[in-house]
């Protein structure tokens, strides 16, 4: 049973620290995406579920020991140095398998490094919680599910999820204003897309999570955003895949568009699993 775990760490500039964290991933590291503007790195782990769980805990422990949220400044919202840790079923694995891995991870990280953990996705007592709800409500109307009731003094807190696969995708914008990209991000938000409009080092970006990429994938979000921008005499200037993409999502895009959309066969989850000797199914 294969799982993916996409560990979002609040550090995107210290190469030595990121190399140290990558070394903690114990043979299941599929990809590291480093972003200096967001001051964030995305470590994509994949393979047999038990190995992925162990590597995620090792990575989280190393990040808590090495990084300090009190000195962090970046464009991306965050609640901790190990900010978001979603577990994702791959192939024949199902969502309950990812939920079980999530709950074990959250319990152990809270106990071992004293970082409070908030759960999202299906909840143990029933119902659902989303990551945006955690960002809005943590430590105000929402208490941690595991660990201390207050943030760790240097590591903050961690949002630990179980969810289907999604695609993180950024669109760079030429022309316009930060108000424009914020309005475009608001216009495309839906059950299939989460989006933020940002200004990063003098450049404008619509940053997206494609939470239903078989419905709204890279091509669809590009064309929708570009159409809205052109109404205001702006345009999409470039695309950025953050991490990896499922091969089924990429297969929906005509091959002649892959390069312009920053899609590559070698950047699929399945290709990276095969490189490490794991069966994708």
Secondary structure, 3 states (H helix, E strand, C coil): CEEEEEEEECCCCCHHHHHHHHHCCCCCEEEEEEECCCCEEEEEEEEEHHHHHHHHHHHHHHHHHHCCHHHCCCCCCCCECEEEEEEEEECCCCHHHHHHHHHHHHHHHHHHHCCEEEEEEECCCCCEECHHHHHHHECCCECCCECCCCCECCCEEEEEEECCCCEEEEEEEECCCHHHHHHHHHHHCECCEEEEEEEECCEEEEEEEECCCCCCCHHHHHHHHHHHHHCCCCEEEEEEEECCECHHHHHCCCHHHCCCCCCCHHHEHHHHHHHCCCCCC
